[in-house]
């Protein structure tokens, strides 16, 4: 305000409002996140976890296999390895739920204990995972990491849509001393 009680328009323009700053910060964050997601997804090449034919046969092996026929499930434990085409999942324990109407059809796979999903040059890991064959999604949770070539993302939960090829990481349940508040963090390689 000037001494005569009239505001100076030049002074008003040089100091943006808190609302405007917040909106600019939000827009910049959204742009940075979208740029990072595009950069990460464009590096995938032909062998990413997404864009996968989830109708391929499933093979499995483990130290111990228990068939629970009345519950329509199979429990695998100890060095579990499951393959479907060139997709590979490893874990300490896995429960496979199936439907046995006319033919045996896998509905869902629940994995726990150092769950790792790999395909080509992409590797995802988490404490637990669910592969939903009907929705064609893989969800990893707890200490999640996604690595592709020299790029990496980490957070609390990773959702991979096998049809669209879209992978998303969020901070759900990821609050640690390294990532307070459940944030997602990552590193992207840049060309020389």
N, C-alpha and C positions, 0 to 999 in steps of 0.2 A: 504494500500500500504506500502510496505517495503521501507527503505531509498534508496535502489538501483533501485527503480522504478518498481520492480516486485511485483505483488500482492501475498499475502499470501493465499493459498487455504484453510487453516484451518479457517482463519477469514471470508472468503466468505461463508463457510458452516454454520457458527454459526448465521448468520443474514439472515433469509429468506426474499425473496422479498415481496413487498406489494401485488403483484398479487397472490402469493402463499398463503399468510395469508388470503386474501379475499376469495380465493377458499376454503381454509380449513374452514373458518367461515361459508361460504355458505353450504358446505357439512355437517358440524356439525348441523347447523340450520335445514336443510332438514331432517336429521336423527332424531333430537329431535322432529320435527313436525310429522314425520311419526310414531315415537314411541308413541307419545301422541294420535294420531288419532287411532292407533291400540289398545292402552290401553282403550280408551274411547269406541270404537266400540265393543271390546270383552266383556265389562261389560254389554252390552245391554240385553243379555238373549233373551228369546222368545218374550218379550213384548216391543220391541223397536218401534220407530216411523216408521222405514223402514221395508221392507219385509212385506208389508201390502196388503191385497186384496182390492184394491180401486174400485172394481165392486160391492161392497155391497150396499144395499139401504141406502139412506141418509134421516135422520129425522131432523127436525128443529123446534125451538120454539123461540119466542121473545115477547116483550111487544107489538110490533106493526108490522104487516105484510102488505106490499103494493104490489099488483100484477100489474105489468106494462106489460100487455099482448102484446101490439104492439111492445114493445122493447125486448120482450122475456126475461124478467128478473123479479126477485122478490127482493124487498128491505126489509130487516129485521132490526129493530132498537130496542134498549133497552134490555139489558140482553140477547143477542143472544146466543143460545146454539144449536150447530149442532153436531150430532153424526152419525158415520158410523162404524158399528160394534163396536169395543172397542176403536175407535179413537174419541176424543171429542175436539171440537173447541168452544171457547167462545170469544165474542167480544162485543163492544157496537153497531156496525153497520156492516151489511154484505149485499152485493149485489150478487145475484146468477143469472148468465147468463145461459140460457138454449136454447136448440134447440128443436123445436116442429115439426119435419118433419113427421115421422110416429108415434113416441112415444116421450114423454118428456124425454130429456136427458140433464143432467147437464154438461155444458162445463167448467165453471169457477166460482170460488167463491172468491170475494174480501172482505176482512175484515179489519176493522180499529177500533182503540180505545182499547188498552189493550188486544191484541190478545194473547190467550193462547191455545196451542195444547198439549193434554195429551194422553198418551197411556201407560198403565202399570205403571212402575216406572220412565218413562221418561216424562219430561215437557219442552216445548219450549215456549218462549214468545217473543213478539215484538210489536212495535207500529202499524204495518200494516202487512197484510199477503195476499197471493194469493195461492189458491189451484187450480191447473190446472189439471182437470180430464183427459184430453187427454194425457198430458205429464206425468201424475202421479207424480207430484212434488208439494211440499209445499214450498213457499219462504216467510220467515219472514224478515222484515227489520225495522231498527231503534231500538236502545237499545235492541238488541237481546241477549237472554240468553238461554242456553240449560243445563238442570240439569238431572242427572241420578244417583240415589243413592247419594253418597257423592261427586260426580264429577260435575264440572261445567265449562262451556265455555261461554264467552261473546264476542260480537263484533258488527258489523254493519249490517250484513246480514247472514242469515242461509238458506241453501238450503237442503231440505230433498227429496231424491229420494225414493219413496215408493216401487218401484220394487226391486232395488238393496240393499236398506237398508243403502246406503251411505249418511251421513250427513256431510256437510262442512260449516264452519263458516269463514267469511272473515271480514276485517275491513272496507269495503265500507261504507262511511258515518258515521263512528263510532268515529270520532275525538272528544274527550271530555277532560276535565281536568284530568280525570283518565286514559284515553287512547289516548295520543297525537298521531296524525298522523294516526288514524284509525287502531290501532293494535288490535289483538285478544289476549285475556287473558284467563287463565283457572287455575283450581285447580283440581288435581287428588288425590284421596285417595290411600294410600299405605297399604298393609297388615301389621298387627302387627308382 
